[in-house]
Amino acid sequence: MTTLPESNMTPGHLFCFGLGYTAQRLGRRLLDAGWRVSGTTRATDALDGLRAVGFTAHLFNGEAQMAQPAEALSGVTHIIASIPPAELGDMALHHHRDTLKSCEALRWMAYLSTPAVYGDRDGAHVSEEDAPTPGSPRGERRLAAEQAWVSAFDNSSVSAQVFRLAGIYGPGRNAIEQVQSGTARIIDKPGQVFNRIHVDDIGSILMASMARPNHGRVYNVADDLACPSGEVIRHACALIGAEPPAPIPYGSSELSAMAKSFYAECKRLRNDRIKDELGVRLTYPTYHEGLAAILVGGT
């Protein structure tokens, strides 16, 4: 997965603001490697399930700080923040900035952002050297959150990095399951392409950054193939012998405002930096390898 497997890393304590899909996948790998993993959820009914896996889970809905933050963050060596920012900014940082800055063991943090900060590039390739030009409130809030997290640790011993994640897929969240459940859709918008990234490649990239911290550095986290989403759905259908759904025109009233805004931007993400600087070799360089592994293994 990466030139720096878990077995070569000194176990630490990872805290995740947002123990969601991506954080849980990485967290399980780190638990197996002897790490302590903790973090937050906004759902009371999720606490038992997270704790059963081995995570130390805390409630945090963004409206007020979590209970006993100094105790929750005691001994934390690594932080991942993935909670979407609110209109007022990143609420995890808003409520816990002082506590985080006083964490003596903390040495690395990652903010999981989105390519929406680049805005629409009309299908052009975009690298981390290109200046962000967000074209939506969502992109503007993400860019502000990126800057806030990095600046919070300027002139400190903590290295803060930004990761702009393409469309995430993996076991439990992929085109094969969408086809099987009848929720797969092909949105017809000529020229529209997206990158995507397998959830376990995200974990490998984050671990490689832990071993090679670089404060303020930004990384595009994407696969090697930007393509129309319909290609992925059709490939998933071919893998399981299903009939592809009929295309839906982009301007159709069937699409939500969120879906329309998602398709309003088009870009191809360059991923050279994760390879050249972090030494990562993607296990799933395209959706072909990713979906094939999901079909065979499922987990």
N, C-alpha and C positions, 0 to 999 in steps of 0.2 A: 504494500500500500504506500509506503513511504520509506525513505532511506533511514528514518529514525523511528523504529518500532517502539511500542510501549515498553518492552522489556529493557530498553536502553535508557529509559527516563527515570529519574529519581522520583518516587511517589510524593505527591503533595496533597493539597486540599483545594479542590476546585469548587467555586461557588458560582451558580448560574442564576442570574436574574431572568427568570423564565425557563422553567424546566419543561420545555416543550419537546417536540419530535426530535430536532437536531441535538439538543443538549442531552436528552436521555440516551440517544444512540452512542454519543461520545462518552457519556457518564458510565455506561455499562462497560465499555472497553477499559476505562480507567479504574473502575472498581476491581475488575479482574486483574489489573496490574498492581493492586495494592494501594490505590489512592483512596482518599476520603472525598465524597462528592455530596454537595448540598446545594440548595437553591430554593426558588420560590414558585408558588402557584397561586392563582387567584381563585381557584375552585376548592372549597372545603372538601367536597366529595372525592377529590383527587389525592388527598394527603395519604390515605391508607395505602393506596396502590403504589405511590412513589416510595413510601417507607418500606413496603414489602420487597421492593427491588434492592434496597440497601441505601437509598438516598436519605439524607436528612432534609426534610421538607418544611418550609415556612410559608405562612399565608402572607400575600402582598398583592393588593389590588390597585396600587398606584395612588390611592386617595390619601393614605397616611402611611407613615413608615411601618415596617414590620415590627413585631414585638421584639424587644430586647436586641436591637441590631448589633450592639457591641459584642454580645455573646454569640450571636449567629455568625458574625464575621471573624470571630477570634481564630487565629491560626490559618486563615485563608491565604493561600499562596498564589492562586490564579482566579481570575474573574472572567466570566463570559456574560455579556449583556445583550439580550435579544428582544426585550419587550418593546413593541412599537411606541414611539414617543407620542405624547398628547400635544394639544395645542400649546400648553404651557411649557413643553419641553420633555426631556427624558425624566420620567418621574422617579426611577430608581436612583439616578444621580441627584435629583432634586432633594429627595428625602434622606439620602445616606452619604452625601459627599464627604462630610466631616468625618464620619466613622470610617469610610474607605481610606481617606487620606491618613488616618492614624493607624491603619493596619500595618504592624511592623513586619509581618512575614510576607506581605503582598509584593510580588515582583513582576507580574505579567497580567495584562487584561486584554480582552478582545471585544470589540463592538461589532455585532453582526448587523450589517446595513444592507442596502439594496442598490442595484444599478439604476433605480429611478432617480438617483442624484445626478445622473448624466443627462437626463431629459431625452427628448427624441433626437436621434442622429440619422434618421432616414436610411437605416440599414448599414451605416458605415461602421468600421471597426473602431473600438474605443479601448484605450489603455488607461492605466492609472495616471499617466502623465497628462491626460486630457483634463482640462478644468471642468468641474461639475457645472452644469447649467440646468438645474431642475425645472421642469415645466409643469409641476403639479404641487399642491400643498403637501402631499405625502412625501415627495422628493425633497421639498424644502425642509420639512421637519426632520427627515433622516439626515440631511447634510448638517443641520444645526446640531443634532445629537452627536454625530461623528466628531465635530469640532469641540463640543463640550467635553466629551470623554477624554479626548487626547489632551486638551488644555488643562483638565483637572490634574493631570499627572506630569505636566511640564516641570522641569527642574526638580525631579524627584528620582528615587531609585526604582520606580515602577515604569515598565515599558508598556505603552498602550498602542494597540494596532487596530486598524479598521479592515473589515472583510465585507466586500460587496458581493452578496450571494445571488447567483442566478436561480432559476426555478428549481426548487428542491424536490427530489423524488427518491424513492427507496421502498423497502419492504413496508407494506401497509399504506403506502401513498404513491400510487403509480398508475400509468395508463392501462395496464392489464386489469387492475381491479376496477378502474372506472368503466372499462368495457364490460366486464363481468357483471357489474352492478347496474348497468344501463344508464350511467350518468355521464359517459364520455360524449363530448361534443367536438365537432370540427367547425371552427370559426373560419369562414372564407374571407380573407383579406389579402389580396394579391401583394406579394413582396414582403409580407410580415414574417419575421423570424425571431426566435428566442434561443438563448443558451439555457442549459439546465445543468444540474450538478447532483450526483448521487450523494446521499446523506453521509455515507461512510467515507467518501473522499473529502467531504467537509471536515470530518473528524481528523483525518490524516493531515490535512493542511493546518488545522489548528494546533495539533501536536508538534508539527514541524516548526511552527512559529514559536511555540513554547521553548523549543531548544535553540532557536535563533531569533531572539527578541530584537526588535528594531523600532524604537519609539517613534510614533507618528506615521509609520509606514502604512500604506493602503494596498490592499490586494483584491484583484478581481478573482472571485471563486467561481469558476465556470468550466464546462467541458470543452472539448475541441471542436464541437460541431453546432453552430447556430443554424436552426432550420425551422420551417413552419410547424406549429404544434400539430397540425393535421397529419403530418408525416409520422409522428410518434404514435398517434392513435391508430393510423392505418397499419403500422408495423405491429402494434400490440394485437390488433385484430388478426393479422396474418399468423402470428405466433400461436394463437389459440383457436384458429379456424372460425372466427366470427365475422359477421358482415359489418363493414364500417358504417357508422351513422351518416345520414345525409348532411351535407354541409349547411351551415347557417350563415347567411350574409352578415357581414360585420355590422351593418346599420340596422339590423333587425331589432324590433321591439322586444324580442325574447331575451336580449342581453341586458344585464343589470348595468347600472351606472358604473360600478366598480369594474366589471368586465370590460366595458367600453374604454375606461381610462387605462386599463392594463394594455389593451391592444392599440392605444393611441400612440405608443412609443415603440420605436424599432431600432435596434442596435445589435452589433456583434461584439462580444466581449473578448478582448485579448487576454490570454492567461499565461503569458510567458513568465511573469514575475514569480508566480508560485512555483514554477519549475526551476527557473534559474537561480532565484535567491533562497528558496526554502528547500530545494532538492526533492520536490514531490514528483512522483510518477503516478499519474491517475490510474487507479484500478479500473475505472469505468470511463474511458475517454470519450465515449459517445453513448447515446441511449441504447444502441444495439447491444453492447456488452452489459449495460445495466439491466435492461429488461430480460436478457437471456439468463443472467444470474438469478434474478427474482423468480423467473419461471421455474428454474431448476431447484433453487434452495428455499425460496419463500421468506427467509428471515435474514 
